[in-house]
């Protein structure tokens, strides 16, 4: 087989060390500067690495497997040896898609891909269409979130390695579930990252929170882009992943005329055509820029969807009343902010942001932009785990408000996404945890997190120690909760709403311009129209009278037809009478159909 490596920093020689034997490599000619290669016989599982100018043996930057972690030797993987069982034509993102974000290390207490695969039937039965996995690339230690991964072509060995991922994807596809993988291109972990020894993978031309930026536009960036592109396509091709979630694309410093993200979206579309199945990219971005998902031929980046944090922030503020940090922009009139995001996607569409101290964002063309370009959610790993105690909404909100949150997410115009355990109101926290093997790094992370929250009034001893194994243990789901009445009721509500989304074409309608809202900031109710359906939530501790037939109290709702029936309700409720008024109990919600 051919072993090759891009190592322009090697001055005189590069050697392949294969099963303890040194083999000199040759410079590749033909304009491919910095490449070295050699042919050698090797079976699957053979250990190898590269030595530059007689230095230490380093793992392959394109390693498909790191059996002993990021600092150990690489291992040969035969990508064609896996026998796929499930026939799979793919599953695109559409109006009736429902995503479910999960972390392999805490989805089960075992924390492996094989253990996680045993529970995929639960998600299919719930009505989920796609499982979104948090990052799987190797990182030092056993447990962590995965956002400090290195070896961007490999699978974290404690999770089960590459074969376990293939078994997981095969099982998911057998249940009819698409698989989305979260990938991190904006930085690599500080520990176990050997790329700088090989070439200019990073550049000081841009400053990032993690130090030197990934090199997307400085000398040598052609090969760095090829490295990232190859990694992304390998997940989709070799592991049959259906889509990628791109972490924090706003942190990709890239000044080239043809951006890396445009190259990536074009390459994914080409691979999709080649494989004959739909593939997609979902961006995380805080730019509030509709060009992220605008087609490339119209001057956009061509990504297929993006997370909508503005919707989350408005919803979170309306539910909790929190007003610190970035929630301050939404807290002045949370229901107005929520209504705006339901109809125009971004709250920050060129308006002033007090949090940023400047105007922010750009309007979405809701006439031309389909709703499934955006994902809507009440909770994510970020919005839970980056809190001081990793507390979920269920830690402080009554069941009725959790039901209202589910209703707004699952009947709203955007593709819904749930975070693992949200469907039953899990009481387990999801905290920030690490397993750094470098004691200095471990101490720096622990002390840095305590300093960060001390600035917001928390005592140091209140902040969970990320390195304490108990922090990860607390974050593992407790599935026994689902059988308890309070949790079982919320789980049934999620199941009912997801089924309704699948059965009612109006709930999958991509027409954002057709969504109409009404709300009363003081009475704390909001309603919106989707086709012949009216969705109403009462967030107040008192009953609410909600006019669904055209009356308004802060925004607009189109006129109603005569007659209505209740399709779903958290508490027993009568349909609106001749006056068109829906009378909702406190902290309750309903879906109403015109007849």
Secondary structure, DSSP 8 states (H G I E B T S, - for coil): -EEEEE-TT-SS-EEEEETTEEEE-EE--SS-TTEEEEE----TT-EEEEEETT--EE--TT-S--TT-TTS-EE---TT-----S--------TT-EEEEE-HHHHSSS-SHHHHHTTHHHHHHHT--EEEE---S--SSS-S-STT---TTS--GGGTHHHHHHHHHHHHHHTT-EEEEEE--S---SSS--GGGTS--EEEEEEETTEEEE-SSSTTHHHHHHHHHHHHHHHHHHS---EEEETTGGG----SSS-HHHHHHHHHHHHHHHHTS--EEEE--SS--GGGTS-GGGTS---SEEE-HHHHHHHHHHHH---SGGGHHHHTTHHHHHHHHHHHS-S-EEEEETTTTEEEE----TTTSBGGGEEE-S--HHHHHTSTT---GGGTS-HHHHHHHHHHHHSSSSEEEEETTGGGT--S--------SSHHHHHHHHHHHHHHHHTTT--GGGS--TTSHHHHHHHS--GGGGGSHHHHHHHHHHHHHHHHHHH-GGGG--BGGG-EEEEETTTTEEEEEETTEEEEEE-SSS-EEEE-SS--SSS------S-EEEEEESS------TT-EEEE-TTEEEEEEE-
